[in-house]
Amino acid sequence: MTHNWLLYVAVFSCAFGLTILVTPYTKKWAEKLGAIDMPRSRGMHKVALPRLGGAAMVLGFLFAIGIAALFFGELRTPQFLGFVVGGVITATAGFCDDMKSIKPSAKLAFEISAALVVVFSGTRVDFVKFNIPFMTNSLSIPFTVLWIVGVTNAVNLIDGLDGLAAGVSTIGALCLTVLCIMTGGGMAVVFASALAGCCLGFLPRNFNPAEVIMGDTGALFLGYVLAVSSIIGVFKAYALLSIVIACFALALPIFDTLYAMLRRVIEHRPIMGADRGHLHHRLIDAGYSHKQTVVLLYVLSAVCGIIAILIAVQDYRAIFVAAICVAIMVMMVYTYRRRMSDQQALHAVPTDGNEAGQTEITNDVEMIDKTIDKDAS
């Protein structure tokens, strides 16, 4: 397939431009509508923040792909229409939850409805070419729905720090853009490039310290777009290997969600329940700052995305080099963490000693004063 690079750049630019333009207005809308995220014990925010920033990303994304549909015939299909309708349903579920918290079961019903619209418009995982006996097309619909709903919620679950979900989604979208260009999926390239644009347009006001957060409106929509784009652009081309590639491309939200579900099952707690056990929470509790944690997770996402691209290339020499680079990076992070811990311990010892010494001196002075007062009386 011959790619229209000018179209892809235009889609990215439109999504970026409109999102960065509209985001400040979402703050005012959120304040007027009362959609404010208040500080809470499990959360990371110290101040109240408006949470309708995701609406700017939704508008920027839909505007960009709408413009693209005027010039790109592949988008004027039932498959494209089903994607748009499903996206609107998903964003509506998030908006309702931002405005007035709805039950998880109701939100899940919205997500399943959106996934079914996508499936019956023609977008689904085709298991026939996988050549695995027990994987027939009878599993195609449930697997596709599970993938869309799962990735949608996975991105929502990592939206716990300023800039984390938007940044990780940007990296995932850029990775999918490259993968979809390699497979020739023009529609998926348009979706992924538009998503990268709207996420980058939102980041300046969402990175720590954030002025506005995306809320469920944005987080659910980002996950939905990533899920459907991966089906159209990745699952259609790499057969069985596509599962591995897609999982690496979206590694952070997927594996963090799987780990959270496993942890809650072991601890006999509700799977959909909220807690402070996600990876970003653990890094914060381990002593990393807010920005350090977000940047570290960006790097992890980027490494996984590069691995996904290298697997798609199917050059084992490149995979070997990437594995060495990952090992070096892990060692660097570990060394940095050890040095930071040593410095904290080094600074903590004199402080504690001074406080203890000061306390002893103060007690001695008080005892002398009391003795003098007693003798004088």
C-alpha positions as CSV (number, residue, x, y, z in Angstrom):
1,M,0.0,0.0,0.0
2,T,1.2,3.5,-0.8
3,H,1.0,5.7,2.3
4,N,-0.2,9.3,2.2
5,W,2.4,10.8,4.5
6,L,1.0,14.3,4.1
7,L,-2.4,13.1,5.3
8,Y,-0.9,11.4,8.4
9,V,1.0,14.6,9.3
10,A,-2.1,16.7,8.8
11,V,-4.2,14.4,11.0
12,F,-1.6,14.5,13.7
13,S,-1.4,18.4,13.5
14,C,-5.1,18.9,13.5
15,A,-5.6,16.7,16.6
16,F,-2.7,18.4,18.3
17,G,-3.7,21.9,17.5
18,L,-7.4,21.6,18.4
19,T,-6.7,19.8,21.6
20,I,-4.1,22.3,22.9
21,L,-6.6,25.1,21.9
22,V,-9.7,23.6,23.6
23,T,-8.0,22.2,26.8
24,P,-8.1,25.5,28.7
25,Y,-11.8,25.8,28.1
26,T,-12.4,22.4,29.6
27,K,-11.2,23.7,32.9
28,K,-14.0,26.4,32.8
29,W,-16.6,23.8,31.7
30,A,-15.6,21.5,34.6
31,E,-15.8,24.2,37.1
32,K,-19.2,25.3,35.9
33,L,-20.5,21.7,35.8
34,G,-19.0,20.8,39.1
35,A,-16.8,18.1,37.7
36,I,-13.9,18.5,40.1
37,D,-11.6,15.8,41.4
38,M,-11.1,16.4,45.2
39,P,-8.0,15.2,47.1
40,R,-8.4,11.8,48.7
41,S,-6.3,9.4,50.6
42,R,-5.7,7.0,47.7
43,G,-5.1,9.7,45.2
44,M,-1.9,11.7,44.4
45,H,-3.4,15.2,44.1
46,K,-3.1,17.6,46.9
47,V,-5.5,20.2,45.4
48,A,-8.8,20.0,43.7
49,L,-8.5,19.7,39.9
50,P,-11.1,20.0,37.0
51,R,-11.5,16.6,35.4
52,L,-13.0,17.1,32.0
53,G,-9.8,17.6,30.1
54,G,-10.4,14.4,28.3
55,A,-13.3,16.1,26.4
56,A,-10.6,18.2,24.6
57,M,-8.8,15.1,23.4
58,V,-12.1,13.5,22.2
59,L,-13.0,16.6,20.2
60,G,-9.5,17.0,18.8
61,F,-9.4,13.3,17.8
62,L,-12.8,13.2,16.2
63,F,-12.2,16.5,14.3
64,A,-8.9,15.2,12.9
65,I,-10.3,11.9,11.6
66,G,-13.4,13.7,10.3
67,I,-11.2,15.9,8.2
68,A,-9.2,12.8,7.1
69,A,-12.4,11.1,6.0
70,L,-13.0,13.8,3.4
71,F,-9.8,13.0,1.6
72,F,-9.2,9.3,2.4
73,G,-11.7,6.9,0.9
74,E,-10.8,4.0,3.2
75,L,-12.4,5.9,6.1
76,R,-15.8,6.1,4.4
77,T,-16.8,2.6,5.4
78,P,-19.1,0.9,7.9
79,Q,-16.0,-0.1,9.8
80,F,-15.1,3.5,10.3
81,L,-18.6,4.5,11.2
82,G,-18.7,1.7,13.8
83,F,-15.4,2.9,15.3
84,V,-16.8,6.4,15.7
85,V,-20.1,5.3,17.2
86,G,-18.2,3.0,19.6
87,G,-15.9,5.9,20.6
88,V,-18.8,8.2,21.3
89,I,-20.4,5.6,23.5
90,T,-17.1,5.1,25.4
91,A,-16.6,8.8,25.9
92,T,-20.2,9.2,27.0
93,A,-19.6,6.5,29.7
94,G,-16.5,8.4,30.9
95,F,-18.3,11.7,30.9
96,C,-21.2,10.4,33.0
97,D,-18.7,9.0,35.5
98,D,-16.9,12.3,35.6
99,M,-20.0,14.3,36.2
100,K,-21.7,11.9,38.6
101,S,-20.0,8.6,39.5
102,I,-21.8,5.6,38.0
103,K,-21.6,2.0,39.1
104,P,-18.8,-0.1,37.6
105,S,-21.4,-2.4,36.2
106,A,-23.1,0.4,34.3
107,K,-19.8,1.6,32.9
108,L,-18.9,-1.9,31.9
109,A,-22.2,-2.2,30.0
110,F,-21.3,1.0,28.0
111,E,-17.9,-0.5,27.2
112,I,-19.3,-3.8,26.0
113,S,-21.9,-2.0,23.9
114,A,-19.2,0.0,22.2
115,A,-17.1,-3.1,21.6
116,L,-20.1,-4.9,20.1
117,V,-20.8,-1.9,17.7
118,V,-17.2,-2.2,16.6
119,V,-17.4,-6.0,16.1
120,F,-20.6,-5.9,14.1
121,S,-19.3,-3.1,11.9
122,G,-16.6,-5.5,10.6
123,T,-13.7,-5.0,13.0
124,R,-12.7,-8.2,14.7
125,V,-9.7,-10.6,15.3
126,D,-9.5,-13.2,12.6
127,F,-8.4,-16.5,14.2
128,V,-8.6,-18.6,11.0
129,K,-5.1,-17.6,9.9
130,F,-3.6,-18.4,13.3
131,N,-3.6,-22.1,12.4
132,I,-4.3,-23.2,16.0
133,P,-6.9,-26.0,16.2
134,F,-8.8,-24.7,19.3
135,M,-8.8,-21.1,18.0
136,T,-11.7,-20.9,15.5
137,N,-13.7,-17.9,14.4
138,S,-16.3,-18.9,17.0
139,L,-13.9,-17.3,19.5
140,S,-13.4,-14.2,17.3
141,I,-16.3,-12.1,18.7
142,P,-15.7,-12.8,22.5
143,F,-11.9,-12.3,22.1
144,T,-12.4,-9.0,20.3
145,V,-14.8,-7.7,22.9
146,L,-12.5,-8.8,25.7
147,W,-9.5,-7.1,24.1
148,I,-11.4,-3.8,23.6
149,V,-12.9,-3.7,27.0
150,G,-9.7,-4.9,28.7
151,V,-7.4,-2.3,27.0
152,T,-10.0,0.4,27.6
153,N,-10.0,-0.3,31.3
154,A,-6.2,-0.9,31.4
155,V,-5.5,2.7,30.3
156,N,-8.0,4.0,32.8
157,L,-6.3,2.1,35.7
158,I,-2.9,3.7,35.0
159,D,-4.4,7.2,35.1
160,G,-3.1,7.8,38.6
161,L,-0.4,10.4,38.1
162,D,-0.2,13.7,36.3
163,G,0.7,13.1,32.7
164,L,1.1,9.3,33.0
165,A,-1.9,8.0,31.0
166,A,-1.5,10.7,28.3
167,G,2.2,10.1,27.9
168,V,2.0,6.3,27.9
169,S,-0.8,6.5,25.4
170,T,1.3,8.8,23.2
171,I,4.1,6.3,23.2
172,G,1.7,3.5,22.5
173,A,0.1,5.4,19.7
174,L,3.4,6.3,18.1
175,C,4.4,2.6,18.3
176,L,1.2,1.5,16.7
177,T,1.7,4.2,14.0
178,V,5.0,2.6,13.0
179,L,3.6,-0.9,13.2
180,C,0.6,0.0,11.1
181,I,2.7,1.7,8.5
182,M,4.7,-1.6,8.3
183,T,1.5,-3.6,7.8
184,G,-0.1,-1.2,5.3
185,G,-3.2,-0.5,7.5
186,G,-4.0,3.1,6.4
187,M,-7.1,3.5,8.6
188,A,-5.2,2.3,11.7
189,V,-2.3,4.8,10.9
190,V,-4.9,7.6,10.8
191,F,-6.3,6.6,14.2
192,A,-3.0,6.1,15.8
193,S,-1.5,9.4,14.5
194,A,-4.6,11.3,15.5
195,L,-4.4,9.8,19.0
196,A,-0.7,10.7,19.4
197,G,-1.5,14.3,18.3
198,C,-4.4,14.8,20.8
199,C,-2.4,13.2,23.7
200,L,0.6,15.5,23.0
201,G,-1.7,18.5,22.8
202,F,-3.1,17.7,26.2
203,L,0.2,17.0,28.0
204,P,1.4,20.6,28.5
205,R,-1.5,21.2,30.9
206,N,-1.5,17.7,32.4
207,F,2.1,17.1,33.2
208,N,3.0,17.6,36.9
209,P,1.9,19.9,38.3
210,A,-1.3,19.5,36.3
211,E,-3.8,22.2,35.7
212,V,-6.5,19.8,34.5
213,I,-6.9,16.0,34.4
214,M,-8.5,13.9,31.7
215,G,-10.9,12.0,33.9
216,D,-12.6,8.9,32.7
217,T,-13.8,10.7,29.6
218,G,-10.2,10.8,28.3
219,A,-8.8,7.6,29.9
220,L,-11.5,5.3,28.6
221,F,-11.5,6.9,25.1
222,L,-7.7,6.6,24.8
223,G,-7.8,2.9,25.8
224,Y,-10.7,2.3,23.3
225,V,-8.8,3.9,20.4
226,L,-5.6,2.0,21.2
227,A,-7.5,-1.3,21.4
228,V,-9.3,-0.9,18.1
229,S,-6.3,0.5,16.3
230,S,-4.3,-2.5,17.3
231,I,-6.9,-4.9,16.0
232,I,-7.1,-3.1,12.6
233,G,-3.4,-2.6,12.1
234,V,-1.6,-5.3,14.0
235,F,-3.9,-8.4,14.4
236,K,-4.6,-8.2,10.7
237,A,-1.0,-8.8,9.6
238,Y,1.1,-10.8,12.0
239,A,-1.0,-13.9,12.7
240,L,-0.2,-15.6,16.0
241,L,2.8,-13.2,16.6
242,S,0.3,-10.3,16.6
243,I,-0.8,-11.1,20.1
244,V,2.8,-10.8,21.4
245,I,3.4,-7.6,19.4
246,A,0.2,-5.9,20.5
247,C,0.9,-6.8,24.2
248,F,4.4,-5.3,24.0
249,A,3.1,-2.2,22.2
250,L,0.7,-1.6,25.1
251,A,2.7,-3.4,27.7
252,L,2.5,-1.0,30.7
253,P,-1.3,-0.7,31.0
254,I,-1.9,-4.4,30.1
255,F,0.6,-6.0,32.5
256,D,-0.2,-3.5,35.3
257,T,-3.9,-4.4,35.0
258,L,-3.2,-8.1,34.9
259,Y,-1.0,-7.8,38.0
260,A,-3.7,-5.8,39.8
261,M,-6.4,-8.4,39.1
262,L,-4.1,-11.2,40.2
263,R,-3.2,-9.4,43.4
264,R,-6.8,-8.7,44.3
265,V,-7.8,-12.3,43.6
266,I,-5.0,-13.6,45.9
267,E,-6.0,-11.1,48.6
268,H,-9.7,-12.1,48.2
269,R,-10.8,-8.5,47.3
270,P,-13.1,-7.3,44.5
271,I,-11.3,-7.4,41.1
272,M,-12.8,-4.0,40.1
273,G,-12.0,-2.4,43.5
274,A,-9.6,0.5,43.8
275,D,-6.3,0.3,45.7
276,R,-2.8,1.7,46.0
277,G,-1.0,-1.3,44.6
278,H,-0.4,-0.2,41.0
279,L,3.1,0.1,39.7
280,H,3.1,3.9,39.9
281,H,1.9,3.8,43.5
282,R,4.7,1.4,44.4
283,L,7.3,3.6,42.8
284,I,6.1,6.6,44.7
285,D,6.1,4.7,47.9
286,A,9.6,3.5,47.2
287,G,10.8,7.1,47.3
288,Y,10.7,8.2,43.7
289,S,9.2,11.7,43.1
290,H,6.1,12.2,41.0
291,K,8.0,13.3,37.9
292,Q,10.7,10.6,38.3
293,T,8.0,8.0,38.4
294,V,6.2,9.3,35.3
295,V,9.5,9.6,33.3
296,L,10.6,6.1,34.4
297,L,7.3,4.6,33.2
298,Y,7.6,6.6,30.0
299,V,11.0,5.0,29.4
300,L,9.6,1.5,30.2
301,S,6.8,2.0,27.8
302,A,9.1,3.2,25.1
303,V,11.4,0.2,25.5
304,C,8.5,-2.2,25.3
305,G,7.2,-0.3,22.2
306,I,10.6,-0.6,20.5
307,I,10.7,-4.3,21.3
308,A,7.3,-4.7,19.7
309,I,8.6,-3.0,16.5
310,L,11.7,-5.2,16.5
311,I,9.6,-8.4,16.9
312,A,7.5,-7.2,14.0
313,V,10.6,-6.7,11.9
314,Q,11.5,-10.3,12.8
315,D,15.2,-9.7,12.9
316,Y,16.6,-11.7,15.7
317,R,19.9,-9.8,15.8
318,A,18.0,-6.6,16.4
319,I,16.0,-8.3,19.2
320,F,19.3,-9.5,20.8
321,V,20.7,-6.0,20.7
322,A,17.4,-4.6,22.2
323,A,17.6,-7.2,25.0
324,I,21.1,-6.0,25.9
325,C,19.9,-2.4,25.9
326,V,17.0,-3.2,28.2
327,A,19.4,-5.1,30.6
328,I,21.7,-2.1,30.6
329,M,18.8,0.3,31.3
330,V,17.5,-1.9,34.2
331,M,21.0,-1.9,35.7
332,M,21.2,1.9,35.4
333,V,17.8,2.4,37.1
334,Y,18.8,0.0,39.8
335,T,22.1,1.8,40.3
336,Y,20.4,5.2,40.4
337,R,17.9,3.9,42.9
338,R,20.7,2.5,45.2
339,R,22.6,5.8,45.0
340,M,19.4,7.8,45.8
341,S,18.7,5.5,48.8
342,D,22.3,5.8,50.1
343,Q,22.1,9.6,49.8
344,Q,18.8,9.7,51.7
345,A,20.2,7.4,54.4
346,L,23.4,9.6,54.6
347,H,21.4,12.8,55.1
348,A,19.0,11.1,57.5
349,V,21.6,10.0,60.0
350,P,23.1,13.4,61.0
351,T,19.6,14.9,61.1
352,D,18.3,12.2,63.5
353,G,21.5,12.4,65.5
354,N,21.2,16.2,65.8
355,E,17.5,16.0,66.8
356,A,18.3,13.3,69.4
357,G,21.3,15.4,70.8
358,Q,19.2,18.5,70.8
359,T,16.5,16.7,72.8
360,E,19.0,15.5,75.4
361,I,20.5,19.0,75.8
362,T,17.0,20.5,76.2
363,N,16.1,17.9,78.9
364,D,19.3,18.6,80.7
365,V,18.8,22.3,80.7
366,E,15.2,21.8,82.0
367,M,16.4,19.6,84.8
368,I,19.1,22.1,85.8
369,D,16.5,24.9,85.8
370,K,14.2,22.9,88.0
371,T,17.0,22.1,90.5
372,I,18.0,25.8,90.7
373,D,14.4,26.9,91.2
374,K,14.0,24.2,94.0
375,D,17.1,25.3,95.8
376,A,16.2,29.0,95.5
377,S,12.8,28.3,97.1
